Amino acid sequence: MLQHQEGRKVPAVTFRTRQDNQWKDVTTEQVFAGRTVIVFALPGAYTPTCSTTHLPRYNELAATFSGLGVDEIVCLSVNDGFVMAEWQKDQNAPNITFLPDGNGEFTQKMGMLVDKSGLGFGKRSWRYSMLVKDGVIVKQFIEPEKEGDPFEVSDADTMLKYLAPAVSAPEPAVIFTKPGCPHCARAKSLLESNGVAYEEVAIGKGITFSTIRAVSGRGTAPQVFIGGHLVGGAEELAAWFAGNRKLAA
């Protein structure tokens, strides 16, 4: 049975990372000493839940966590440095630090190393998250031990509720843009200056004005969606942030 490690210090190990195409050793002392860090550990890079939900949501909420005193958010997996470096590029998650636990040393000392040989994975990390302050594990959320790949408690929103129950998670935002568009640049600047993390979908690479028209009913860029609702272009977004929170018709 997997055991919670709350109240204990994180294991002392050295992670062999790849940075700028070179090896760089990173110690747990460098990561955790005198700092508040969120760690979420997962079974493997490029796997579905990890890539589509677990990691992206922590990246989305990074600014919110920072405002609550979190210095860094770490994604940890029993993968080598090359795999983690390439996955980092693929994920476009600039707010997350990727740490490769290539030999599974940290994960084993945490008591979270499990056998995934049935999937051809070998030894991997069980999915969990934890809040670490100055090297001490303050809170840990371990997924229930059952078949498959449970994802119920180690998510970013659960961690946010633990840290600040009264704080609401920001609404997800998407902006459709076209290259060289000054109105698109203004809309992105408005989102950034108001602390709204967003995903940009640019025309090209299979995205056309027909795509924008199909999802928004409009054939111009930019078009901004917040919380699943169409806000509209740059002028409407400015009005939205000014307090006139009308949705586009």
URLIN-V642162 format. One record per backbone hydrogen bond with DSSP energy under -0.5 kcal/mol. NH is the residue of the N-H (numbers start at 1). CO is the residue of the C=O. E is the energy in kcal/mol with one decimal. If there is no record, write none. Layout:
nh->NH co->CO e->E
nh->NH co->CO e->E
This chain:
nh->7 co->137 e->-3.7
nh->8 co->5 e->-2.0
nh->10 co->135 e->-2.5
nh->13 co->11 e->-0.8
nh->15 co->26 e->-3.6
nh->17 co->15 e->-1.0
nh->17 co->24 e->-2.2
nh->19 co->17 e->-0.5
nh->19 co->22 e->-2.9
nh->22 co->19 e->-1.1
nh->24 co->17 e->-2.7
nh->26 co->15 e->-2.6
nh->28 co->13 e->-1.9
nh->31 co->27 e->-1.6
nh->32 co->28 e->-2.8
nh->33 co->29 e->-1.8
nh->35 co->32 e->-1.9
nh->37 co->35 e->-0.6
nh->37 co->132 e->-3.0
nh->38 co->72 e->-2.3
nh->39 co->130 e->-2.7
nh->40 co->74 e->-2.7
nh->41 co->128 e->-3.0
nh->42 co->76 e->-2.0
nh->47 co->44 e->-1.3
nh->51 co->47 e->-2.4
nh->52 co->48 e->-2.6
nh->53 co->49 e->-1.8
nh->54 co->49 e->-2.5
nh->55 co->50 e->-2.1
nh->57 co->53 e->-1.9
nh->58 co->54 e->-1.2
nh->59 co->55 e->-2.1
nh->60 co->56 e->-2.4
nh->61 co->57 e->-2.0
nh->62 co->59 e->-1.0
nh->65 co->61 e->-2.5
nh->66 co->62 e->-2.6
nh->67 co->63 e->-2.0
nh->68 co->64 e->-0.6
nh->68 co->65 e->-1.0
nh->69 co->66 e->-1.8
nh->70 co->65 e->-2.1
nh->71 co->36 e->-2.7
nh->72 co->36 e->-1.2
nh->74 co->38 e->-3.4
nh->75 co->97 e->-3.1
nh->76 co->40 e->-2.1
nh->76 co->74 e->-0.5
nh->77 co->99 e->-1.5
nh->78 co->42 e->-0.5
nh->79 co->77 e->-2.2
nh->84 co->80 e->-2.3
nh->85 co->81 e->-2.1
nh->86 co->82 e->-2.1
nh->87 co->83 e->-2.4
nh->88 co->84 e->-2.1
nh->89 co->85 e->-1.6
nh->90 co->86 e->-2.2
nh->91 co->87 e->-2.3
nh->92 co->88 e->-1.2
nh->93 co->88 e->-0.7
nh->96 co->93 e->-1.6
nh->97 co->73 e->-2.9
nh->98 co->96 e->-0.5
nh->99 co->75 e->-3.1
nh->99 co->97 e->-0.6
nh->100 co->98 e->-0.5
nh->101 co->77 e->-2.9
nh->101 co->99 e->-0.6
nh->102 co->100 e->-0.9
nh->104 co->101 e->-1.7
nh->108 co->104 e->-2.5
nh->109 co->105 e->-2.3
nh->110 co->106 e->-1.6
nh->111 co->108 e->-1.3
nh->112 co->107 e->-2.5
nh->113 co->107 e->-0.6
nh->114 co->124 e->-3.3
nh->116 co->114 e->-0.7
nh->116 co->122 e->-3.3
nh->119 co->116 e->-1.8
nh->120 co->117 e->-1.5
nh->121 co->116 e->-2.1
nh->124 co->114 e->-2.7
nh->126 co->112 e->-2.4
nh->128 co->41 e->-1.6
nh->129 co->141 e->-2.3
nh->130 co->39 e->-2.6
nh->131 co->139 e->-2.7
nh->132 co->37 e->-3.2
nh->132 co->130 e->-0.5
nh->133 co->136 e->-2.7
nh->134 co->35 e->-2.9
nh->134 co->132 e->-0.5
nh->135 co->32 e->-0.5
nh->136 co->133 e->-2.0
nh->137 co->8 e->-3.2
nh->138 co->131 e->-2.8
nh->138 co->136 e->-0.7
nh->139 co->131 e->-1.4
nh->141 co->129 e->-3.0
nh->142 co->140 e->-0.6
nh->143 co->127 e->-2.0
nh->146 co->144 e->-1.4
nh->159 co->155 e->-1.6
nh->160 co->156 e->-2.4
nh->161 co->157 e->-2.3
nh->162 co->158 e->-1.7
nh->163 co->159 e->-2.4
nh->164 co->160 e->-3.0
nh->167 co->164 e->-1.8
nh->173 co->197 e->-0.6
nh->174 co->225 e->-2.5
nh->175 co->199 e->-2.5
nh->176 co->223 e->-2.7
nh->177 co->175 e->-0.5
nh->177 co->201 e->-2.1
nh->181 co->178 e->-1.5
nh->182 co->180 e->-0.7
nh->185 co->181 e->-1.9
nh->186 co->182 e->-2.1
nh->187 co->183 e->-2.3
nh->188 co->184 e->-2.5
nh->189 co->185 e->-2.1
nh->190 co->186 e->-2.3
nh->191 co->187 e->-2.2
nh->192 co->188 e->-2.5
nh->193 co->189 e->-2.8
nh->194 co->190 e->-1.3
nh->195 co->192 e->-1.6
nh->196 co->191 e->-2.9
nh->197 co->195 e->-0.7
nh->199 co->173 e->-2.1
nh->201 co->175 e->-2.9
nh->202 co->200 e->-0.6
nh->203 co->177 e->-2.3
nh->204 co->207 e->-3.0
nh->207 co->204 e->-1.4
nh->208 co->206 e->-0.5
nh->212 co->208 e->-1.7
nh->213 co->209 e->-2.6
nh->214 co->210 e->-2.2
nh->215 co->211 e->-1.8
nh->216 co->212 e->-2.5
nh->217 co->213 e->-1.9
nh->218 co->212 e->-0.6
nh->222 co->176 e->-0.7
nh->223 co->176 e->-1.3
nh->224 co->232 e->-2.4
nh->225 co->174 e->-3.1
nh->226 co->229 e->-2.5
nh->227 co->172 e->-3.2
nh->229 co->226 e->-1.4
nh->231 co->224 e->-3.2
nh->231 co->229 e->-0.5
nh->232 co->224 e->-1.5
nh->237 co->233 e->-2.3
nh->238 co->234 e->-2.3
nh->239 co->235 e->-2.1
nh->240 co->236 e->-2.1
nh->241 co->237 e->-2.3
nh->242 co->238 e->-1.4
nh->243 co->240 e->-1.1
nh->244 co->239 e->-2.4
nh->245 co->243 e->-1.5
nh->246 co->244 e->-2.4
nh->248 co->230 e->-2.1
